Amino acid sequence: MTIRTEKTETTDRIEKHFEVTATRSRVWRAIANSEEFGAWFGMKLDRPFAPGATVIGRLTIPGYDHVSVEIQVEKLEPEGYFSYRWHPYAIDPAIDYRSEPMTLVEFRLEETAGGTAVAITESGFDRLPASRRAEAFRMNEGGWASQSRKLASYVS
Amino acid sequence: MSVSRGSAAQKAAPVFAALADPTRLSLVRRLSTEGPLSITRLSDGSGMTRQAITRHLHALNRVGLVRDTWEGRERVFSLDLKRLEIARQYLEDVSAHWDAAAARLKAFVEKDKG
């Protein structure tokens, strides 16, 4: 499958674009129905998605079943747009993530000739001060970051 | 989510924390472009005292981002690139996580079209 990663100037967001051979209403159900969302994502969600709802998910991946994820639903626009906020990588039970800024996850669906185009974006990384620094390493392709990387792979 | 992510996150978190400071980030940048430098060289033109620079270097040293050696009477700091690689890898994991989730979503909706 082809997943296109949008290369943007910003260090704030990650974008994924891909197409599926299923109707838009089928894809919508898979993302907007919390039971179905959990089935492919790998977690068990405790209630339906609704605008403003806080939904708690428990990972179903062996070894990670002690991890719960808090999803704050923002918008559900039938068959077109779904958005929520969460703490990215909040999987260490020893850390209290509640004081940290959340990122915004958005799903956009569009009908195509062969099925449905799906766009997933996660944004707000710049508000996570530490992650932003790390992003700087990755994004500065022509500069010192890429040099360090070449050296790092050479020495490791 | 991959099984390796937990430990990757645990390893990367202190590295990010140490880098979340403009002075320390600029020190890392200089060591990266100019190679190993003494405290004197790192303080020159920085507008900061040697003591302040030394404190920041110690913070980077604690998480293993830089290491120091003695050259004569001068203490020289250089980058430990393996730690930088951990920090970079962590962010790539965010992206890889969405690739995997997208593939699972695709498989999920395509096995049952309707």
Interface residues (C-beta under 8 A of the other chain):
Chain A: M1 I3 T5 I14 K16 F18 V20 T21 A22 T23 R26 V27 A30 I31 E36 A39 W40 F41 G42 L59 I61 G63 Y64 P88 Y89 I91 D92 I95 V118 I120 E122 F125 P129 A130 S131 R132 R133 A134 E135 A136 F137 R138 G143 W144 A145 Q147 S148 R149 L151 A152 S153 V155 S156
Chain B: M1 V3 R5 G6 A9 Q10 A12 A13 V15 F16 A17 L19 A20 L25 R29 S32 T33 L79 L81 K82 L84 E85 A87 R88 Y90 L91 E92 D93 V94 S95 W98 D99 A101 A102 A103 R104 L105 K106 A107 F108 V109 E110 D112 K113 G114
